[in-house]
Amino acid sequence: MVSEAPPFWWQSAGIQSALLSPFGWIYGRVARRIMDRRVRKAVDVPVICVGNFTVGGSGKTPTALALSEAAIDRGLKPGFLSRGYGGGVHHATVVDVSKDTARLVGDEPMLLAARAPTVVSVNRIEGAELLLGEGVDLIIMDDGFQSARLVFDQALLVVDARRGVGNGCVFPAGPVRAPVIDQLRHADALIVVGEGDGADPMIRLAARAAKPIHLARFQPRNAARFRGRNCLAFAAIGDPEKFFKTLEDAHVRLARRQSFPDHHPFTEDEINELLAEAELYGLDLITTGKDYVRLQSGHGRAQELLEKTSVLEIDLAFDSPDAPSAIIEAALAAFHRRRTQR
């Protein structure tokens, strides 16, 4: 997968998508076959998978964090399982936030590990077994919906309300990871994040399939401290515009904004430019939690940028406050059923 999505992915399908559609057809056939495979490993705790339809950010990690809070409130000990995109780990590893860096294990695992035991592993089966050794009684997978070899007790698809699935074409003709219908067929519920009508087709499909639909939005925790100040916001996430809109909705004044590809390692020149622009115009620097942890493993003036940058802290707030708990309950019930059917 690519880290920077081509702009035509998020526009109406045109000549570029048409030229790439044969490759998308092949990719989609392979993805469908992988999702349909019958042989999957079952582990002895409930497994919730948080995935998305498309390449790029939709809110998977905030969703995983919200579910972990609901699990902890129920007295469970959740653990996160991640592939660790952008890291350099090639074997199952327990993330240690006091020693590891985003350069080694990936940016999202660093955020997850601050909340609950987190394992990074390309091989999800090995990762799940390592998590069991950490004493968890619920596994929350951040991504892996289309490719994992584990049995899921709840499979969730997260979609951005504004962007939806873009042009709806399968990679590389578009951002979709596998044919939409096939993905919904394997999902237990749909989570729509944000505001807009881009996800309306997915909502209608999920409703016709009688899948539960949960609505949620990003809720900043500390936006008030930035109000009345001129800010330079920068982000290297799947959808930087979502971050900028969250700030604007919280009435934060953005004098400048800088976007970078998802999981982008900031170069020395980029760091110098951000610092110089902030100093020249008297701007406060603000970024995402993912970008902040990635800067922690940087060199040169990265430490200076860290010291001068604030993080917008966000929660995922569901329209129905009981939604995360309901998802946990559904996973526990499905786990009980598969145990009794052995």
C-alpha positions, 0 to 999 in steps of 0.5 A: 500500500502507498503512504500518500493517496493520489488525489484522483482516489478521492474524486469521481472515477475518471480516466486514471481509475479506468486505466488502473481498473484491470489491476484493481479487479485482480487485487480485489479477487485476491482480497476476496479470496483471502477474506473468504478463507475458511481456515483461521486460528481461534485464540482463547479470548475474544477478538475484536478487529477494527478495520476500514474500507480504504487505504488511509485514515478513517479513525481506527486507532481512536476507535480501538482506544475507545473500545479499550476504555469500555473494556476496562470499565467492565473489569477486562484487561484488553490488549492491542494487536498491531502490524506496526506500520512504519516500524522496523520490527520483523517479529512479534514484540511487546511495545515498551513505551519507555524504551521503544520509538515510533521508528522501531515499532510504528507510531500508532502502537506507541499511542496504543501502548500508553493505554494497554499492553500492545504487541506489534507483529506482521504475523497476527497469530504469533502476536495474539499468542504473545498478548495471551502471555501478557495476561490479556482477556480481550484482544483489540486488533488495530487494522488487519480486517482484510488479511488476518488469519485470526477468528474475529468475534466482532469485525468492525469497519470504520468509515469517514463520514466526509470522504467515504470510500472515495471513488469506490474503486479497488486499489490501485484504481482507488483507495478501497482495499477489497470490493465494498460488498465483500467487506461488508459481508464479513463485517459485524458493524459499521462505525461512521466517524465525523459529519458529511454525506460521503459515507451515506452509500455505506450506511444504506448498504449496512442498513439493508444488510441489518448491520448495526451502525454506530455514529461517532465524532472526534471530540478535542479535550484541550482545544480551549487552550489554543483559542485566540492564538494564531497556530501553525498546524501540521500533520502526517496522517491518512487525512490531514484535512480531518485534523485541520477541520477538527481544529477549526470546529473547535474555533482554533485559528489556523494561520498556516497548515502543513500536510505530509504523507501518512506515517511520514518521517520528518526530514531535517529540512522539514523540521527547520522549515516548520520552526522557521515559519512559526518563528517568522509569523509568531505562530504556535505549533500544533500537531497530532499525537501520532506525529508527536510520537514520531518526532520523538525518534527524530534527530537534529532539531526534532527535539526543539520542534517537540518542545515547541509543539503542542498536541491536540488531544482527542477522544472518539465520542459516540452519539450513543454513549453505550455503543462501545459497551454494546460492541464489547458485549457482542464480542463476548457473546460471540466468543461464548458461542464459539467456545460452546460449539467446539 
